[in-house]
């Protein structure tokens, strides 16, 4: 099996752990920005913008890096809106794609001038009641139902809680027209971690066709199409990354055929990728603590599913390297486990690795999205630090590790005396 590589050495990790104990995350700054530039180049034929899905890796330092190369923020909650504001991403550089949305979050998105991507037709009168007049620019999230297949992570569209039906789209845009709205966009997101690039071309074809039909029937012009995210990453060494050049070229072909072919005004093309932006360039570094030999070899490490829950949640595969032993021929088979009081607290099951000694560093690959962000505090576990590998080889702390004071901050122990 091919071996995934890491952008740092065991010597560097030993130096880091003199200051920051494991576990911790490392993100590769240069790889992230180079990847974003490749995405932009693939869509250079269009007026294009990527809105980074903040939920994937909600760290303001990473968001600031992205802002410098022209990336916006796809937000889905009030804290994500506040992060974008702190970074200086405001106005229509924010795409607010939310569901079951509280009025307070609509108000904040409106105050920031964000593009509001409504998830349901009933949210339009809700917005008018609690916020005021509908935004100048309105976008709707489309759920194609059985017209488009989903995948394992996001599920079948007809069973998903997200988006307007086709019929509701026409009703919703007409409702907005009657209230004086002049600017319109459309969005869909029907898959997650998809590696077949033709899937995204088919999605574009569906949206471009809808734009054509709605424009004709309602006599309105669309300003943009947001094709969503969902571009997968090669978690397994044998997987191949999505070919961005082929993806962009295929979408361009459909755009020219359907939009330009119908004589419609030019459309801006938006994406809201998260996983493919940071996922391959984030690493969870942990240390081997115990080897338990019972019915199997259980390799205990100092990280837990509280640091990275994808393997437990989805049965997701994450490649694991034993730092400094990548080329060792001596192998053993392990379940790689954490210390939580849950039997699914495992990063790998029956995984063949170079023979591990206690104190060895293990690197869990492709953890840069939906990793630290999905952390939790069960068993009183503390969220780990995040570090940024700079282009000059130095490391910067971009989030400190939690401490016990953080964990107990919402408890008033003084009240116990009077309880």
Secondary structure by P-SEA (a helix, b strand, c coil): cbbbbbcccaaaaaaaaacccccbbbbbaaaaaaaaaaaaaaaccccccccccccccccaaaaaaaaaabbbbbcccaaaaaaaaaacccccccccccccccaaaaaaaaaacccccccccaaaaaaaacccccccbbbbbbbbcccccccccccccccccccccaaaaaaaaaaaaaacccccccccccccccccaaaaaaaaaaaaaaaaaaaaaacccccccccccccccccccccccccaaaaaaaaaaaaaaccccccccbbbbbbbcccccccccbbbbbbbccccccccbbbbcccccccccccccccbbbbbbccccccccbbbbbcccccccccccccccccccccccccbbbbbcccccccccccccccbbbbbbbbbbcccccccccccccccccccccccccccccc
